[in-house]
Amino acid sequence: IERIPKEYIRPEEERPSIGDIFAEEKMDGGPQVPTVDLKGINSEDLEVREKCREELRKAAVDWGVMHLVNHGIPEELTGRVKAAGEGFFGQPIEEKEKYANDQAAGNVQGYGSKLANNASGQLEWEDYFFHCVFPEDKADLSIWPKTPSDYIDATREYAKHLRALTTTVLAVLSQGLGLEEGRLEKEVGGMEELLLQMKINYYPKCPQPELALGVEAHTDVSALTFILHNMVPGLQLFYEGKWVTAKCVPNSIIMHVGDTVEILSNGKYKSILHRGVVNREKVRVSWAVFCEPPKEKIILQPLPETVSEADPPRFPPRTFAQHIKHKLFRLTDQEGADTPKPDE
């Protein structure tokens, strides 16, 4: 096609901020998403370890998003995960449709196109595959793709590695709040209850990329989000009043602080507004894993240690399910996705 259907065209006031993602990724001026090297995160050398942890905490405070390198997940494994996901999306549509989800029936796991209730009412230029990957007893392998044959093994192994990385990151962020290392992990559900949900985003080439978005502006509701991608740029962050394009950093995993950790930290750590931009030359694929607390079992609110007379609670108590509903309701009333509200 040469023109995109009108349902995908973004509101006029949003379009001037959508530029050429390849040109923007090459620009060296202005703020850059931080890169944090995790090599020393558990070093026996106290100075090395503390320097590394401080860099991670600083990135979580300043940006709420970062490229993680030397994260401990073998390159061979991330390569298998990418090959399996790309293999699934490379199949004929009728094969993918066998895994179609049914949002109307409340079944969100499986293959779909993004027609969901979003802020603008416009459609987003993407297909996706969504499913729970950890804990293993909560993952329904019957809905995972059987083709490519390595999909299940690669994804399960990757999920285990990511779960270990989650524990490491939450421990460092806990320390940064003056808490014991295991506290944040406990507050988001621990090994039994924290869910890792994978969403593979497939952004086809778009004939009019200046009019569309792959994913519109939002913050993640998760505790943490980890993202792999196929080295095609597309992620933009709303930082200091401007859209900043994330560079492609080889062998990195992008990590976002989500709303859940922002709330628990009373806003010390940021959940940054971000969006996905598309292009006419290359297909972009990303593998996002959202680490989510249980929907009803935990009340999300600033931890008592993060609150003082000078810094009162910035967020009201809500369950995770209530937080999601609140966000959806607020977003539908929002006047423009480019205008972040203070608690989004």
C-alpha positions in Angstrom: 0.0 0.0 0.0 1.1 3.6 -0.6 -1.2 5.3 1.9 -2.1 4.2 5.4 -5.8 3.8 6.4 -7.2 6.9 8.2 -7.6 4.9 11.4 -3.8 4.9 11.8 -3.3 8.6 11.2 -2.2 10.4 14.4 -3.9 13.6 15.5 -2.6 16.7 13.8 -1.1 18.3 16.9 1.0 15.2 17.5 2.5 14.8 14.0 5.1 17.6 14.0 7.0 15.6 16.7 7.3 12.5 14.5 10.4 12.6 12.4 12.8 10.4 10.5 14.0 7.8 13.1 17.2 6.9 11.2 18.3 10.5 11.1 17.4 11.1 14.7 19.3 8.0 15.9 22.5 9.2 14.3 22.4 12.7 16.0 25.0 13.1 18.6 23.8 16.4 20.2 21.4 16.6 23.2 20.6 14.2 26.0 21.3 10.5 25.5 19.7 7.5 27.2 22.4 6.3 29.7 24.3 3.0 29.2 25.0 1.1 32.4 27.7 -1.6 32.5 26.6 -4.3 34.9 30.0 -6.1 34.8 30.9 -5.0 38.4 27.4 -5.3 40.0 28.4 -8.3 42.2 32.2 -7.6 42.3 34.1 -8.6 45.4 35.9 -5.3 45.1 33.6 -3.0 47.2 34.6 0.1 45.3 33.9 -1.5 41.9 30.6 -2.9 43.1 29.4 0.4 44.6 30.4 2.4 41.5 28.4 0.1 39.3 25.3 0.1 41.5 25.4 3.9 41.9 25.4 4.3 38.1 22.3 2.1 37.8 20.5 4.0 40.6 21.4 7.3 39.1 20.0 6.3 35.7 16.8 5.1 37.4 16.5 8.5 39.2 17.4 10.7 36.2 15.8 8.9 33.3 14.0 5.7 34.5 15.3 4.0 31.4 18.8 2.7 30.4 20.7 0.4 28.1 22.2 -2.5 30.2 25.4 -4.1 28.9 27.3 -7.0 30.4 23.9 -8.1 31.9 24.9 -11.8 32.1 22.5 -13.2 29.6 24.5 -15.1 26.9 24.4 -13.5 23.4 23.8 -17.0 22.0 20.6 -17.2 24.0 19.3 -13.7 23.1 20.1 -14.6 19.4 17.9 -17.7 19.7 15.1 -15.7 21.3 15.2 -13.2 18.4 15.4 -15.9 15.7 12.4 -17.7 17.2 10.2 -14.6 17.4 11.1 -13.4 13.9 10.5 -17.0 12.7 7.0 -16.9 14.1 6.1 -13.5 12.5 7.7 -14.7 9.2 4.9 -17.3 8.8 1.8 -16.9 6.6 -1.0 -15.0 8.3 -3.2 -18.1 8.5 -0.5 -19.9 10.6 -0.3 -16.9 13.0 -4.1 -16.6 13.2 -4.1 -20.1 14.8 -2.8 -18.4 17.9 -5.2 -15.4 17.7 -6.3 -14.0 21.1 -9.8 -12.9 21.9 -9.8 -9.6 23.7 -13.6 -9.4 23.7 -13.7 -12.6 25.7 -11.0 -11.3 28.0 -8.3 -13.6 26.6 -5.4 -11.3 25.9 -2.7 -14.0 25.5 -1.7 -14.9 21.9 -1.4 -13.2 18.6 -3.1 -9.9 17.8 -3.1 -6.5 16.2 -3.2 -3.4 18.4 -6.8 -2.2 18.3 -7.0 -1.7 22.0 -8.5 1.2 24.0 -5.7 3.7 23.8 -5.6 7.4 24.4 -6.4 8.7 20.9 -8.7 6.1 19.6 -6.3 5.7 16.7 -4.8 2.3 15.7 -1.2 1.5 16.3 1.1 0.2 13.5 2.0 -3.2 15.0 1.2 -6.8 15.4 2.1 -8.6 18.6 2.3 -11.9 20.5 1.7 -11.7 24.2 2.0 -14.4 26.8 3.2 -15.1 30.4 6.7 -16.6 30.6 7.4 -16.8 34.3 6.8 -18.4 36.9 6.7 -21.6 34.9 3.6 -22.9 36.7 1.7 -19.9 35.5 2.8 -20.0 31.9 0.3 -21.8 29.5 2.6 -23.6 27.1 -0.4 -24.7 25.0 -0.7 -21.2 23.5 3.0 -20.7 22.8 4.1 -21.0 19.2 5.1 -24.6 18.1 6.9 -23.1 15.1 9.8 -22.4 15.1 10.7 -25.5 17.1 13.1 -23.6 19.4 10.6 -21.0 20.4 9.5 -22.7 23.7 13.0 -23.8 24.9 14.7 -20.4 24.0 11.9 -18.3 25.6 11.8 -20.4 28.8 15.5 -20.2 29.3 15.6 -16.5 28.6 12.8 -15.9 31.1 14.8 -17.6 33.8 17.8 -15.4 33.1 15.6 -12.3 33.1 14.0 -13.3 36.5 17.5 -13.5 38.0 18.4 -10.1 36.6 15.2 -8.7 38.0 16.2 -9.8 41.5 19.6 -8.1 41.0 18.2 -4.8 39.8 15.5 -4.6 42.5 18.1 -5.3 45.2 20.2 -2.3 43.9 17.1 -0.1 43.7 16.1 -1.1 47.3 19.5 -0.1 48.6 19.2 3.2 46.9 16.0 3.9 49.0 17.9 2.9 52.2 16.1 -0.4 52.4 17.4 -3.9 52.8 18.2 -5.6 49.4 15.2 -7.9 49.3 12.5 -5.4 50.2 11.4 -4.1 46.8 11.2 -7.7 45.4 9.0 -8.7 48.4 6.8 -5.7 47.8 6.1 -6.7 44.2 5.2 -10.3 44.9 8.5 -12.2 45.2 9.5 -15.3 43.2 6.0 -16.8 43.5 3.8 -13.9 42.5 5.8 -11.5 40.3 4.6 -12.3 36.7 6.9 -11.9 33.7 4.8 -11.2 30.6 6.4 -11.2 27.2 5.1 -9.0 24.3 6.8 -9.4 21.0 6.1 -6.3 19.0 6.2 -6.5 15.2 6.3 -3.2 13.4 5.9 -3.6 9.6 7.3 -1.1 7.2 5.0 1.9 7.0 4.5 3.9 3.8 3.7 7.1 5.7 5.7 6.8 9.0 5.4 10.6 9.6 1.6 10.0 10.2 1.6 6.9 12.4 3.0 5.4 15.6 3.9 1.9 16.4 3.0 2.4 20.0 1.6 5.7 21.3 3.0 7.6 24.3 2.6 5.8 27.6 4.4 4.8 30.7 4.7 1.1 31.7 2.5 -0.1 34.6 5.1 -2.8 35.4 7.7 -2.9 38.2 10.5 -3.2 35.5 10.4 -3.8 31.8 13.2 -5.4 29.8 13.4 -5.0 26.0 15.5 -6.7 23.4 15.2 -5.5 19.8 16.5 -6.3 16.3 18.8 -3.2 16.2 16.3 -1.1 14.2 15.7 2.2 16.0 12.2 3.2 17.1 12.1 3.8 20.9 11.7 7.5 21.9 11.6 8.9 25.5 10.0 12.1 26.6 12.8 13.7 28.5 13.0 17.3 29.7 10.1 18.3 27.5 11.4 16.8 24.2 11.3 13.4 22.4 14.7 11.8 22.6 15.5 8.8 20.3 17.3 5.8 21.9 20.4 4.7 20.1 20.9 1.0 19.2 23.5 -0.3 21.6 24.9 -3.8 20.5 24.3 -6.7 23.0 22.3 -4.5 25.3 18.9 -4.9 27.0 16.9 -1.8 27.5 15.4 -1.5 31.0 12.5 0.7 32.0 11.5 1.5 35.6 7.7 1.0 35.6 4.9 2.8 37.5 4.9 0.1 40.2 8.5 1.0 41.3 7.9 4.7 40.8 4.9 4.4 43.2 6.8 2.3 45.8 9.7 4.8 45.7 7.3 7.8 46.1 8.6 9.1 42.8 12.3 8.9 43.5 12.7 6.5 40.5 11.0 7.6 37.3 8.6 5.8 35.0 9.3 7.7 31.8 6.8 8.5 29.1 7.8 6.7 25.9 6.5 5.7 22.4 7.5 3.6 19.4 8.1 5.2 16.0 7.9 3.3 12.7 9.7 3.7 9.3 9.3 2.8 5.6 12.6 0.9 5.2 12.9 -1.8 7.8 10.7 -4.0 9.9 11.3 -3.4 13.6 10.8 -6.2 16.2 11.1 -5.8 19.9 10.8 -8.3 22.8 9.4 -6.6 25.9 9.1 -8.5 29.1 7.0 -6.7 31.8 7.6 -7.7 35.4 4.1 -7.2 37.0 2.9 -7.6 40.6 -0.2 -9.7 41.3 -3.4 -7.8 40.3 -5.2 -7.9 43.7 -2.9 -9.2 46.4 -0.8 -6.2 47.0 -1.6 -2.5 47.7 0.7 -0.3 45.7 1.6 2.9 47.7 4.7 4.7 48.6 6.7 2.7 51.2 6.7 4.3 54.6 10.5 4.8 54.5 10.1 7.0 51.3 7.6 9.4 52.9 8.3 12.3 55.2 6.8 15.6 56.2 8.8 17.3 53.5 8.0 14.6 51.0 4.4 13.4 51.5 2.9 10.4 49.6 2.5 11.4 45.9 0.3 8.4 45.0 -2.9 7.1 46.6 -3.1 3.4 47.6 -4.4 1.2 44.8 -4.2 -2.5 43.8 -2.3 -3.1 40.6 -5.7 -3.8 38.9 -7.0 -0.5 40.1 -3.9 1.3 38.9 -4.4 -0.1 35.4 -8.1 0.9 35.3 -7.2 4.4 36.6 -4.6 4.8 33.9 -7.0 3.7 31.1 -9.7 6.0 32.3 -7.4 9.0 32.7 -5.8 8.3 29.3 -9.1 8.3 27.5 -9.7 11.8 29.0 -6.3 13.0 28.1 -6.1 16.0 25.7 -3.0 14.8 23.9 -0.6 11.9 24.4 2.3 14.3 24.3 1.2 16.0 27.5 2.3 13.7 30.4 0.3 14.0 33.6 2.3 14.3 36.8 1.5 10.7 38.0 1.6 8.8 34.7 
